[in-house]
Amino acid sequence: MESAMKLGARTVLRLGGIALIGGLAACGGQEDRGGATDTTAQTEQESSPDMRTLPDDSVYGGAAGRSAEPESGTMEGAPARMDDGKFLASAAQVGLLEIEAAQLAVSKAASPEVKEFANMIEKAHTHQGEKLRELAQAKGVELPKEPDPGQRRIIEELQSVSGERFDRTYAQHMLQVQQRTLAMFEQAASGVSDPELRTYAESQLPTLRTHLNMVRSLRVAAAPAREADRG
C-alpha cells in the first residue's frame, strides 16, 4: 500500500499540466439560468459527468450505501450505523469493479497517464482485496466473487469503447467510484460495530483520498481538450 501511495503522489504531480483525455463529454458547461451563480458550485457542476448516463448511487456504493441510513431512534448528530457484513461485501465488490475496469484501461486507454493510474489502482485494490478476504474469513462473512449487476453494466460500457472515448468514460466512472468509496469507508470508520473493521476502514482513508485526488487530476487535465472536441 505504501508503494501505491508513493506512485500515486508522483502521478498527481505529473498529471497536473497534461491534457491527457480528449475531453469529457459529460462535463459540459451549464446554461446561464440568470442571476449570479456561486463560482464553486458552478465549477463542480461543470466538472461532473452527465448523471443521466451514469448508474445510480447503488451501483457505486453497493449494499453498504443502503445500509448506512440512521436507524430509528438514532440521536441527531450521532454516526449512522453500517452493517459490518454489508460493508465487507460492498468494499469487496467495488474493489472487484475497480480491478476489472483498471485491467480494461491498461489495454484500451489512449493516454499513458490513464494507463499508469489504472496500473496503480489494480495493484492497490488487489492488496486491499487480500486484506478484506482475511477479515471476512475471520468474521465468518462470505464475500461476493464478482461485481453486482449495476457494476457489471459499467464494465460492459467500458468494453464497448476504446481510445480517447474510453479515457473519458473511464474518468467519469472512476470519479464517481472514488467519491462514493471514500464516503463508504469514512462512514464505516465510525459506523460499523466491529472495532477491527473500524480500524481497517480508517487505515484505508489516506490511500482512498489519494486515489480521489488523482482521478480529479485526470479530469482537470482533460478540460482544455474538451473545447477542441466541441469545435
C-alpha positions as CSV (number, residue, x, y, z in Angstrom):
1,M,0.0,0.0,0.0
2,E,2.9,2.4,0.8
3,S,4.4,1.9,-2.6
4,A,1.0,2.5,-4.2
5,M,0.7,5.8,-2.4
6,K,4.2,6.9,-3.5
7,L,3.4,6.1,-7.1
8,G,0.1,7.9,-6.6
9,A,1.8,11.0,-5.4
10,R,4.2,11.1,-8.3
11,T,1.3,10.6,-10.7
12,V,-0.6,13.5,-9.3
13,L,2.4,15.8,-9.9
14,R,2.8,14.6,-13.4
15,L,-0.9,14.8,-14.3
16,G,-1.4,18.5,-13.3
17,G,-0.3,20.1,-16.5
18,I,-1.1,17.3,-19.0
19,A,-4.2,17.3,-21.2
20,L,-4.5,13.5,-21.2
21,I,-8.1,12.8,-22.0
22,G,-9.6,14.2,-25.2
23,G,-12.4,16.0,-23.3
24,L,-15.2,14.8,-21.0
25,A,-18.4,14.6,-22.9
26,A,-20.3,14.9,-19.6
27,C,-18.6,17.9,-18.1
28,G,-20.2,20.5,-20.4
29,G,-20.9,23.9,-19.1
30,Q,-24.2,24.7,-17.6
31,E,-26.7,27.1,-19.3
32,D,-26.9,30.5,-17.7
33,R,-30.2,30.4,-15.7
34,G,-29.9,34.2,-15.0
35,G,-28.6,35.8,-11.8
36,A,-25.4,35.2,-10.0
37,T,-24.1,31.7,-9.6
38,D,-21.8,30.6,-6.9
39,T,-18.4,30.0,-8.5
40,T,-17.5,26.9,-6.6
41,A,-20.9,25.3,-7.2
42,Q,-20.7,26.1,-10.9
43,T,-17.2,24.6,-11.2
44,E,-18.4,21.4,-9.6
45,Q,-21.4,21.2,-11.9
46,E,-19.2,21.7,-15.0
47,S,-16.7,19.1,-13.9
48,S,-19.3,16.4,-13.1
49,P,-20.3,13.7,-15.5
50,D,-23.8,13.8,-17.0
51,M,-25.7,11.9,-14.4
52,R,-28.2,10.7,-17.0
53,T,-25.5,8.5,-18.4
54,L,-24.4,7.0,-15.1
55,P,-26.0,4.4,-12.8
56,D,-27.5,5.5,-9.5
57,D,-25.7,5.5,-6.2
58,S,-26.3,1.9,-5.5
59,V,-24.0,0.9,-8.4
60,Y,-21.1,2.6,-6.8
61,G,-21.9,2.4,-3.1
62,G,-23.3,-1.1,-3.1
63,A,-25.2,-2.6,-0.1
64,A,-23.2,-0.5,2.4
65,G,-24.6,2.7,1.0
66,R,-28.1,1.4,1.5
67,S,-27.4,0.1,5.0
68,A,-25.9,3.3,6.2
69,E,-29.2,5.1,6.9
70,P,-29.6,6.1,10.5
71,E,-31.7,3.6,12.5
72,S,-35.0,4.7,14.0
73,G,-34.3,6.4,17.3
74,T,-30.7,7.4,16.4
75,M,-29.8,10.7,18.0
76,E,-29.2,13.6,15.7
77,G,-25.5,14.1,15.1
78,A,-24.6,10.5,16.1
79,P,-22.7,8.4,13.5
80,A,-25.0,6.5,11.2
81,R,-24.6,2.8,11.8
82,M,-23.4,0.5,9.0
83,D,-23.9,-3.3,8.9
84,D,-20.5,-5.0,9.3
85,G,-21.2,-7.7,6.7
86,K,-22.6,-5.4,4.2
87,F,-19.6,-3.1,4.5
88,L,-17.3,-6.0,3.8
89,A,-19.4,-7.2,0.9
90,S,-19.7,-3.7,-0.7
91,A,-16.0,-3.0,-0.2
92,A,-15.1,-6.3,-1.9
93,Q,-17.5,-5.6,-4.8
94,V,-16.3,-2.1,-5.5
95,G,-12.7,-3.5,-5.4
96,L,-13.6,-6.1,-8.0
97,L,-15.2,-3.4,-10.2
98,E,-12.1,-1.2,-10.0
99,I,-9.7,-4.1,-10.7
100,E,-11.6,-5.2,-13.8
101,A,-12.1,-1.6,-15.0
102,A,-8.3,-1.0,-14.5
103,Q,-7.4,-4.1,-16.5
104,L,-9.5,-2.8,-19.4
105,A,-7.9,0.6,-19.1
106,V,-4.4,-0.8,-19.3
107,S,-5.3,-2.4,-22.7
108,K,-7.8,0.1,-24.1
109,A,-6.9,3.6,-22.9
110,A,-5.2,6.1,-25.3
111,S,-3.4,8.0,-22.6
112,P,-0.3,6.8,-20.9
113,E,-1.3,8.6,-17.7
114,V,-4.7,6.8,-17.7
115,K,-2.8,3.5,-18.1
116,E,-0.5,4.4,-15.2
117,F,-3.4,5.4,-13.0
118,A,-5.1,2.1,-13.8
119,N,-2.0,0.1,-13.0
120,M,-1.8,1.7,-9.6
121,I,-5.5,1.1,-8.9
122,E,-5.2,-2.5,-9.9
123,K,-2.3,-3.1,-7.5
124,A,-3.8,-1.2,-4.7
125,H,-7.2,-3.0,-4.8
126,T,-5.6,-6.4,-5.3
127,H,-3.7,-5.8,-2.0
128,Q,-6.9,-4.4,-0.4
129,G,-8.9,-7.4,-1.5
130,E,-6.5,-9.7,0.2
131,K,-7.0,-7.9,3.5
132,L,-10.7,-7.9,3.0
133,R,-10.8,-11.7,2.5
134,E,-8.7,-12.2,5.7
135,L,-11.2,-10.0,7.7
136,A,-14.2,-11.7,6.1
137,Q,-12.9,-15.1,6.9
138,A,-12.2,-14.2,10.5
139,K,-15.7,-12.7,10.9
140,G,-17.5,-15.5,9.1
141,V,-18.6,-13.3,6.2
142,E,-18.8,-14.7,2.7
143,L,-17.7,-12.1,0.1
144,P,-19.1,-11.7,-3.4
145,K,-16.9,-13.1,-6.1
146,E,-17.9,-10.6,-8.8
147,P,-19.3,-7.1,-9.2
148,D,-23.1,-6.7,-8.8
149,P,-25.3,-6.3,-11.9
150,G,-25.2,-2.5,-11.8
151,Q,-21.4,-2.5,-11.6
152,R,-21.3,-5.1,-14.4
153,R,-23.0,-2.5,-16.6
154,I,-20.1,-0.2,-16.1
155,I,-17.7,-2.9,-17.2
156,E,-19.8,-3.6,-20.3
157,E,-19.8,0.1,-21.1
158,L,-16.1,0.3,-20.9
159,Q,-15.8,-2.8,-23.0
160,S,-17.8,-1.1,-25.7
161,V,-15.5,1.9,-26.2
162,S,-11.8,2.5,-26.8
163,G,-9.1,5.2,-27.2
164,E,-10.0,8.7,-26.1
165,R,-13.6,7.8,-25.7
166,F,-12.6,5.1,-23.3
167,D,-10.5,7.6,-21.4
168,R,-13.4,9.9,-20.9
169,T,-15.8,7.2,-19.9
170,Y,-13.3,5.6,-17.5
171,A,-12.6,9.0,-15.9
172,Q,-16.3,9.7,-15.5
173,H,-17.0,6.4,-13.7
174,M,-13.8,6.4,-11.6
175,L,-14.6,9.9,-10.2
176,Q,-18.0,8.6,-9.0
177,V,-16.5,5.3,-7.7
178,Q,-13.7,7.0,-5.8
179,Q,-16.1,9.6,-4.2
180,R,-18.6,7.0,-3.0
181,T,-15.9,4.5,-2.0
182,L,-14.3,7.2,0.2
183,A,-17.6,8.1,1.7
184,M,-18.4,4.5,2.5
185,F,-15.1,3.9,4.2
186,E,-15.4,7.2,6.1
187,Q,-18.8,6.1,7.4
188,A,-17.5,2.6,8.2
189,A,-14.7,4.1,10.3
190,S,-17.3,5.2,12.8
191,G,-20.4,3.3,11.8
192,V,-19.6,-0.4,11.9
193,S,-19.8,-2.2,15.2
194,D,-16.6,-4.4,15.0
195,P,-13.5,-2.5,16.3
196,E,-11.2,-4.3,13.9
197,L,-13.3,-3.3,10.9
198,R,-13.4,0.3,12.1
199,T,-9.6,0.3,12.4
200,Y,-9.3,-1.2,8.9
201,A,-11.7,1.3,7.3
202,E,-9.8,4.2,8.9
203,S,-6.5,2.8,7.8
204,Q,-7.6,2.9,4.2
205,L,-8.7,6.6,4.2
206,P,-5.4,8.2,3.3
207,T,-5.0,5.9,0.2
208,L,-8.6,6.4,-0.9
209,R,-8.2,10.2,-0.6
210,T,-5.0,10.0,-2.8
211,H,-6.9,8.0,-5.4
212,L,-9.7,10.6,-5.5
213,N,-7.2,13.4,-5.9
214,M,-5.5,11.5,-8.7
215,V,-8.7,10.9,-10.7
216,R,-9.7,14.6,-10.2
217,S,-6.3,15.5,-11.7
218,L,-7.2,13.3,-14.7
219,R,-10.4,15.2,-15.2
220,V,-8.9,18.7,-14.6
221,A,-6.2,17.9,-17.2
222,A,-8.9,16.8,-19.6
223,A,-10.8,20.1,-19.5
224,P,-8.8,22.1,-22.1
225,A,-9.1,19.3,-24.7
226,R,-12.9,19.3,-24.3
227,E,-13.2,22.5,-26.3
228,A,-11.3,21.0,-29.2
229,D,-13.7,18.1,-29.2
230,R,-16.6,20.5,-29.5
231,G,-15.1,22.7,-32.1
